[in-house]
């Protein structure tokens, strides 16, 4: 498949211009804050012509992974961006599309195609939401069309906000929006004093514990989620600090040396983002198909899968959360099989997407060696040849891609099984993305005083 044929169409798309020089930190913080503010405003604006629909908790997982707010102009979140990336990665990985990402021209065409596909997904997913009744229109066909258009425009705005953050801000828009969504969910679920409709039970776990302390009956359903959330946070933070440091030097350093860190979580949480988004979309499409009378992905009852692929790819949240949950799970072979199937799917999917992402984002041994050689760095004591750097990197990067991808998948599943607040994937994404932003800034700080080296060109 030749993507060059799409070049005339790609050239018609608006684009956020690359900065001539990397903006100073103050300006990058400003652009990041502005993009986040616009995103949050979209998340509280209800589209014109929206009726009250089933926008409940059954889409909580999808909303956290895609940084969306169902029923608002941010209903699509980063879903179109992630799905377009997944599809193109699969096509490139299967050699249906052949691209040389080291060629700037081909890379530009690939990125333009991804944006074009993401915009197409904005209209497709908006139609699914409206037609399936997730975001029902007040009137007939005309109102439905206007509602679809509004949702699609909201999704397109988020696509360009992601570009703004990637080129002028800190990290990526995708990561920034996920952090905003997950952190707000954790705060609400932990601290909210609001009560569950129709009951006198608080939504927040800490208020539940406080009331239980006064009444002498602290609920285990409130203690264990908070406990496991703290444990998962600590584990993820600790793993983020694990790294191998490769000594490097440059003729510009005049005898000084530095170290290039290869983190254990080499690909950060990117593989989990892709797999979780794919599984969440399977749930979404499964519900839509079931409502239209073609339950190809499984049957649903009250928007929860009860059979088929959708059931076995649903996160078994809280299956091992309390002693009572553990006993109930052990007595239910179907749930045990679901846990095994879901865990296996997460690990296998994370490894596959991890390998694709390393190739697509120039993070293989050869790519990193080229980048380090290009900015004048080499391994001390060896010839200044990128093949030497690659040979050293080959000891670490290929195994790291597989092991780290599997590790983040296992952590996400573990947090889901224990019922941690914010879901396992959400916690992993929150900590991983924040730490990645910190590492990026720290890396730039470490290299900023080395003459002739632009910290923004360092491989990350």
C-alpha positions in Angstrom: 0.0 0.0 0.0 1.4 3.3 -1.1 0.6 6.2 1.3 2.1 8.7 -1.1 -1.2 8.7 -3.0 -2.7 10.4 0.0 -0.2 13.3 -0.1 -2.6 15.8 -1.9 -5.3 15.1 0.7 -2.8 15.4 3.6 -1.6 18.8 2.3 -5.1 20.1 2.7 -5.1 19.4 6.5 -4.3 22.2 8.9 -1.1 21.6 10.7 0.6 23.0 13.8 3.9 24.4 12.6 7.1 23.0 14.1 9.0 25.6 16.2 12.2 26.9 14.7 13.9 26.5 18.0 12.8 24.6 21.1 10.8 27.0 23.3 12.0 27.8 26.8 10.6 25.9 29.7 8.4 28.8 30.8 6.7 29.0 27.3 6.4 25.2 27.2 4.6 25.3 30.5 2.3 28.0 29.2 1.3 26.1 26.1 0.8 23.0 28.1 -1.4 24.8 30.6 -3.4 26.4 27.8 -4.0 23.1 26.0 -5.1 21.5 29.3 -7.5 24.3 30.0 -9.2 24.1 26.6 -9.4 20.3 27.0 -11.1 20.7 30.5 -13.5 23.2 29.1 -14.5 20.8 26.3 -15.1 18.2 29.1 -17.8 20.3 30.8 -19.7 21.6 27.6 -22.7 19.6 26.7 -23.4 19.5 22.9 -26.6 21.2 21.8 -29.5 18.7 21.2 -28.3 16.1 23.7 -31.0 14.1 25.6 -30.4 12.5 29.0 -29.0 9.1 28.2 -27.2 6.1 29.6 -23.9 7.8 30.2 -23.2 5.9 33.4 -20.3 4.0 35.0 -20.2 1.2 32.4 -18.0 3.4 30.2 -15.7 4.4 33.2 -12.8 2.3 31.9 -13.1 3.7 28.4 -13.3 7.2 29.7 -10.1 6.9 31.7 -8.1 5.3 29.0 -9.2 7.7 26.3 -9.4 10.7 28.5 -13.0 11.3 27.5 -16.1 12.7 29.2 -19.1 11.0 27.8 -22.0 13.4 27.0 -19.7 16.4 26.5 -17.7 17.8 23.6 -14.8 15.7 24.9 -16.7 12.5 24.5 -14.2 11.0 22.1 -11.1 12.1 24.0 -7.9 10.7 22.6 -9.8 7.6 21.2 -9.5 8.6 17.5 -5.7 9.3 17.9 -5.0 6.0 19.6 -7.2 3.9 17.2 -5.6 5.4 14.1 -2.2 4.8 15.5 -3.1 1.1 16.4 -4.4 0.5 12.8 -1.4 2.0 11.1 1.1 0.2 13.4 -0.6 -3.2 12.6 -0.5 -2.4 8.8 3.2 -1.4 9.0 4.0 -4.4 11.2 2.3 -6.8 8.7 4.3 -5.1 5.9 1.0 -4.1 4.2 2.4 -0.5 4.4 6.1 -0.2 3.9 7.6 3.0 5.5 11.1 4.1 6.3 10.6 6.2 9.4 14.2 7.5 9.2 13.3 9.3 6.0 11.8 12.7 7.0 9.6 12.8 3.8 8.1 9.3 4.5 7.7 10.0 8.2 5.8 13.2 7.3 3.4 11.3 5.0 2.9 8.7 7.8 2.0 11.3 10.4 -0.3 13.0 8.0 -2.0 9.7 7.2 -2.4 9.1 10.9 -4.0 12.5 11.4 -6.3 11.9 8.4 -7.4 8.6 9.8 -7.9 10.1 13.3 -10.3 12.7 11.8 -12.2 9.9 10.0 -12.5 8.1 13.4 -13.9 11.2 15.0 -16.9 11.0 12.7 -17.1 7.2 12.9 -17.0 7.1 16.7 -19.4 10.1 17.0 -21.9 8.2 14.9 -21.5 5.1 17.0 -22.2 7.1 20.2 -25.3 8.8 18.8 -26.8 5.9 16.9 -26.3 3.4 19.7 -27.9 5.7 22.2 -24.9 6.4 24.4 -25.4 10.1 23.6 -29.0 10.3 22.4 -30.3 13.2 20.4 -33.4 15.2 21.5 -35.0 15.1 18.1 -34.9 13.2 14.8 -32.3 12.7 12.0 -31.4 16.3 11.6 -30.7 16.7 15.3 -28.7 13.5 15.4 -26.6 14.8 12.5 -25.9 18.1 14.2 -25.0 16.2 17.4 -22.6 13.9 15.5 -20.9 16.9 13.9 -20.4 18.6 17.3 -18.9 15.5 18.8 -16.6 15.1 15.8 -15.4 18.7 16.0 -14.7 18.3 19.7 -12.5 15.3 18.8 -10.7 17.2 16.0 -9.9 20.0 18.4 -8.3 17.5 20.8 -6.2 16.1 17.9 -4.8 19.6 17.3 -4.3 20.2 21.0 -2.2 17.0 21.1 -0.1 18.5 18.3 0.3 21.8 20.2 1.5 20.0 23.3 3.9 17.7 21.4 5.6 20.6 19.6 5.4 23.5 22.0 4.6 21.9 25.4 5.9 19.2 27.7 5.4 15.5 26.8 2.4 14.8 24.7 -1.2 15.8 24.7 -2.3 12.2 24.8 -0.4 11.7 28.1 -1.4 15.1 29.5 -5.1 14.5 29.0 -4.9 11.0 30.4 -3.2 12.3 33.6 -6.0 14.9 34.0 -8.7 12.3 33.6 -7.3 9.6 35.9 -6.2 12.0 38.6 -9.6 13.6 38.8 -11.2 10.2 39.0 -9.0 9.0 41.8 -9.6 12.2 43.8 -13.3 12.0 43.3 -13.5 8.3 44.2 -11.3 8.8 47.3 -12.5 12.1 48.7 -16.0 12.8 47.5 -18.6 13.5 50.3 -21.5 13.1 47.8 -23.8 10.1 48.3 -24.7 7.4 45.9 -28.2 8.2 44.5 -30.9 6.4 46.4 -28.7 5.5 49.4 -26.9 7.2 52.2 -23.5 5.7 51.3 -20.7 8.2 50.4 -19.1 7.9 47.0 -15.6 8.6 48.4 -13.8 5.8 50.1 -12.2 8.0 52.8 -15.6 9.4 53.9 -16.8 5.8 54.1 -13.9 4.8 56.4 -14.5 7.9 58.6 -18.2 7.1 59.0 -17.3 3.4 59.6 -14.8 4.4 62.3 -17.5 6.4 64.1 -20.1 3.7 63.8 -17.6 0.9 64.6 -18.1 -0.9 61.3 -15.3 0.0 58.8 -16.2 -1.5 55.4 -13.5 -3.7 53.8 -14.7 -2.6 50.4 -13.3 0.9 51.3 -10.1 -0.1 53.1 -8.7 -2.6 50.5 -9.1 -0.4 47.4 -7.2 2.4 49.1 -4.5 0.1 50.4 -4.0 -1.6 47.0 -3.9 1.8 45.3 -1.1 2.9 47.6 0.8 -0.4 47.0 0.5 -0.2 43.2 1.6 3.4 43.3 4.7 2.5 45.2 5.5 -0.4 43.0 5.2 1.6 39.8 7.3 4.5 41.2 10.0 2.0 42.3 10.0 0.3 38.9 10.3 3.7 37.2 13.6 4.3 38.9 15.1 1.0 37.7 17.6 1.7 34.9 20.9 0.7 33.3 23.3 3.5 32.6 25.6 3.4 29.6 28.7 5.6 29.8 29.1 8.0 26.9 31.5 10.8 26.0 32.1 13.3 23.3 35.0 15.2 21.9 33.1 18.4 22.9 33.1 17.3 26.6 36.9 17.8 27.0 37.5 14.8 29.1 34.1 14.8 30.9 31.7 12.0 30.5 28.0 11.4 31.0 25.7 8.4 31.2 22.7 7.5 29.0 20.0 5.9 31.1 18.0 2.9 29.7 15.0 2.6 32.0 13.5 -0.7 32.8 10.1 0.7 31.6 11.8 1.5 28.3 8.6 2.2 26.4 6.9 3.8 29.4 3.2 2.9 29.4 2.6 3.2 25.7 2.0 -0.6 25.1 -0.7 -0.6 27.9 -2.4 2.5 26.4 -2.8 0.8 23.0 -3.9 -2.6 24.4 -6.3 -1.1 26.9 -7.8 1.3 24.3 -8.3 -1.6 21.9 -10.0 -3.7 24.6 -12.2 -0.8 25.7 -13.3 -0.1 22.1 -14.2 -3.8 21.8 -16.5 -3.3 24.7 -18.0 -0.1 23.1 -18.5 -1.7 19.7 -19.8 -4.9 21.3 -22.6 -2.8 23.1 -23.4 -1.0 19.9 -23.7 -4.3 17.9 -25.7 -5.9 20.6 -28.2 -3.0 20.6 -28.5 -3.3 16.8 -29.3 -7.0 17.1 -25.9 -8.4 15.9 -24.0 -9.5 19.0 -20.9 -10.6 17.2 -18.6 -9.6 20.1 -20.9 -10.9 22.8 -24.2 -10.3 24.5 -24.7 -7.5 27.1 -27.0 -7.1 30.0 -27.4 -3.6 31.4 -24.4 -2.6 29.4 -22.2 -5.3 31.0 -20.9 -8.2 28.8 -22.1 -11.6 29.8 -20.7 -13.7 26.9 -18.3 -13.7 24.0 -15.0 -12.0 23.3 -16.2 -8.8 25.0 -16.7 -10.6 28.3 -13.3 -12.3 28.4 -11.5 -9.1 27.4 -13.2 -7.1 30.1 -11.0 -6.1 33.1 -12.1 -8.3 36.1 -11.9 -5.3 38.4 -11.9 -6.2 42.0 -12.0 -10.0 41.5 -9.3 -10.3 44.2 -10.1 -7.1 46.1 -11.2 -8.4 49.5 -11.1 -11.9 51.2 -14.8 -12.3 50.2 -14.0 -11.5 46.6 -11.1 -14.0 46.6 -13.4 -16.8 47.9 -16.1 -15.9 45.4 -13.6 -15.9 42.5 -12.2 -19.3 43.5 -15.6 -20.8 43.4 -16.4 -19.5 40.0 -14.4 -21.3 37.2 -15.8 -18.9 34.6 -14.3 -15.9 36.3 -10.9 -17.7 36.7 -10.9 -18.4 33.0 -11.7 -14.7 32.3 -8.8 -13.6 34.5 -6.4 -16.0 32.6 -7.7 -14.9 29.2 -7.6 -11.2 30.0 -4.1 -11.4 31.5 -2.8 -13.4 28.6 -4.4 -10.9 26.1 -2.9 -7.9 28.0 0.6 -9.4 28.1 0.6 -10.6 24.5 -0.9 -7.4 23.2 1.5 -5.2 25.1 4.5 -7.1 23.7 3.2 -6.9 20.1 2.4 -3.2 20.4 5.7 -2.6 22.3 7.7 -4.0 19.4 5.7 -2.0 16.8 6.0 1.2 18.9 9.8 0.8 19.3 10.1 0.5 15.5 7.7 3.3 14.7 9.1 5.8 17.3 12.8 5.1 16.4 13.6 3.4 19.7 15.4 0.2 18.4 19.1 -0.3 19.0 20.0 0.9 15.6 17.8 4.0 15.8 19.2 5.0 19.2 22.8 4.4 18.0 22.1 6.7 15.0 20.7 9.4 17.3 23.6 9.2 19.7 26.2 9.2 16.9 24.4 12.1 15.2 24.8 14.4 18.2 28.5 13.4 18.7 28.3 10.9 21.5 30.1 7.6 21.6 31.2 4.8 24.0 34.5 5.7 25.7 37.4 3.4 24.9 35.9 2.3 21.6 36.1 3.6 18.0 33.6 6.4 17.1 31.5 4.0 15.1 27.7 3.7 15.5 28.1 -0.1 15.1 29.9 -0.2 18.4 27.1 1.8 20.1 24.5 -0.5 18.5 26.4 -3.6 19.7 26.4 -2.3 23.3 22.7 -1.3 23.1 21.8 -4.7 21.6 22.6 -6.2 25.0 19.8 -4.2 26.6 17.2 -2.7 24.3 15.6 -5.8 22.6 15.1 -7.7 25.9 13.9 -4.5 27.6 11.2 -4.0 24.9 9.7 -7.4 25.6 10.2 -7.6 29.4 9.1 -4.0 30.1 6.0 -4.4 27.9 5.0 -7.6 29.7 5.8 -6.0 33.1 3.5 -3.0 32.6 0.7 -5.3 31.4 1.1 -7.5 34.5 1.0 -4.4 36.8 -2.1 -3.1 35.1 -3.9 -6.5 35.5 -2.7 -6.8 39.2 -4.2 -3.4 40.0 -7.4 -4.3 38.3 -7.7 -7.6 40.1 -7.2 -5.9 43.5 -9.8 -3.2 42.8 -7.4 -0.3 43.1 -9.0 3.2 42.7 -8.7 4.5 39.2 -8.3 1.0 37.7 -4.9 -0.6 37.1 -4.4 0.8 33.7 -5.3 4.3 35.0 -2.8 4.2 37.9 -0.1 2.9 35.6 -0.7 5.6 33.1 -0.9 8.4 35.7 2.4 7.5 37.4 4.2 6.5 34.2 3.3 9.6 32.2 4.1 12.0 35.1 7.5 10.3 35.6 8.2 10.4 31.9 7.6 14.1 31.8 10.0 14.5 34.8 12.6 12.3 33.1 12.4 14.3 29.9 13.0 17.6 31.7 15.8 16.1 33.8 17.5 14.7 30.7 17.4 18.1 29.0 18.8 19.7 32.2 21.7 17.2 32.3 22.8 17.9 28.7 22.0 21.6 28.4 25.5 22.8 29.3 27.3 20.5 26.9 28.5 22.6 23.9 27.1 21.6 20.5 24.4 19.3 21.8 20.7 20.2 21.6 19.0 18.4 24.5 15.7 18.2 22.6 17.4 15.9 20.1 18.3 13.3 22.7 16.5 9.9 22.3 13.8 9.4 24.9 
